[in-house]
């Protein structure tokens, strides 16, 4: 995969358009529910995601599921949607704990595959979104299963020592 030019991220989040994730769960694309008929289709954040016209309906749907999980289950603060047109990606940028630095979350369906080059491109884009070039390149990959289960993996440029507060010492 060739290096892509640096373009500025677009505020908001995804929508319907070319590229993006193909298939979800059983390979049938977006879930069978009609968003216009469900509460989800009228949610302001979902509508914001639709307006950017990046990716496809599946990408918007999984980004919205991850957004809800971060806000409601994990109690993140100030989660915003950002579209990266050059990568055809939807990203969520926010803070896990109030007052801490921004983190980038990239929602993806379980059926997607990522090459090393694609991961490197996402790492570079996430550094721009976080706004601090001194921070190590990293992003959190949010993998969404067809039953809406979400698993989070933090990806970094190289190995990172674990945060001391997350290590349990056994004696």
N, C-alpha and C positions, 0 to 999 in steps of 0.2 A: 504494500500500500504506500503510495507516494505521500511525502510531506504535504500538508495543506497550508495555504497562506493564513496569516494571522488576521482574523476579522473580529470585530467587536461583538460581544454577546448581545442578544436582543432581549430586552426586558419582557417579562411575562413568561409564558411557557408554551408548550406545543400546540398543535392543531392537526388538521388533516392535510396531507400533502405527500410528496414523493419521499422515498427512502424510509428510514426508521426500521423498527423491529418488524419482522414478518412472522405472523402466526403467534398463537398464545395457547399454551396448554395442549389441547388436542389438535393444534394446527389450523383451527378454523378462524383465525384472525381475532377481531375484537369479540368480546363476549356478546351473547345473543340478546341481551336486554337492550331496549331502545332508550338512550340517555334522555331524549326529549320527554319521555313519559315517567321518568324516575326523578327522585329528589336530586340525585347526583347531577343530572343534566341541567339543573337550574342553579346549582351552587356557584357563587361568584368566582371561586378559584378555578373550578372546572371550566367555566366560560372564559376566564383569562387564559387558561392553557390552550383552549381551542383557537383563540385569536391569533396566535403566533404563526400558525400554518407550518409547523415543523413536524416531520414524522407522519404517523398515521393514527387512526382511532385507537389502536392497541396501545401505542406509546402514551397517548393522552390518558387513557384509562389507568394504566399501571402507574403513571406519574401521580395521578390523583389519589390512588390507593396508598402510595408511599407517603404523600403529603398528609393524608388523614392519619396514618399510623404515626408519623413523626409528631404531629400536633396533638392528637388525642391520646394515644397510648404512651408515647415516649415524652410528652410534654416539652417539646422543643420550643424555642422562642424565635419569633420573627422569621419564619420560613418563607422564602420568596421563590418564585419560579423564574428561571432564566432559560432562554432558548439559545442553543448554539447552532446556527444555520449551517456553518461550514462542516460540522460533524453530524448534522441531522439528529441532534440529541436534545432531550429535555433534562435539565438539571434542577435540583432543588438546593438552595443555598440558605443556611441558617445557623443558629447557635444552639447547641445542645443545652448548655448552661448559660444563663443570663450573664453577660459581661465577658464571656470567653470569645475566642476568635471564630470566624466563619468557617463552616465546613461545607464541602460540596458532596451532594448525594446524587448518584446517577441511577435512576430506576431502569430496570431491564427485565424482560420476560425470561423465564427459565430456558426457553428455546433458543435464545440468542447465543451466538458464539463470538468471542472477542479475541482478536489476534494480539500479539505483543505490540505491534505497531499501533493498533487502535487504542490499546491501553495507554501507551506513551502519549498519543495525541490527547486523550482525555486528561491525563496527568498534567500536561502543559496548559490545557484550557482551565483546569481547576485552579492552578496556581494564579492565573489572572483573576479568576472570580474571587479568590480569597483575599486578594489585594496586598499581600505581603510577600515580596520576592525572597525574603530571608527564610520563610517557612519551608520545610521539606515538601516536595511535591507529593500530594496524596488526595484520594477521594474515597468515598464509601460507595460501594456497589450494592444496590438494593435489588436483590433477585426475587421476582414475584412469581409464585407458582399459580397454576390455574384455579386453585381453591382459595386464592388471595393470601396464602401464607407468604410472609416476607422474611428473607434471610439477609443480613447485612454483613459485608466483608469490607474491611478497610484495606485498600491497596496503596502502597507507597513506592517511591523510586528507591529500591534497595531495601535492606533490612533496617528495621527500627527497633530500638529497645522498648520493651513494654513500659507503660506508665507505672511507676512504683506503687501508686495507690490501687492498682488493679491486680497486684501480685499478692497472693496469700503465701505467707511463709510458714513452713512446717518445721517443727523442731523435733 
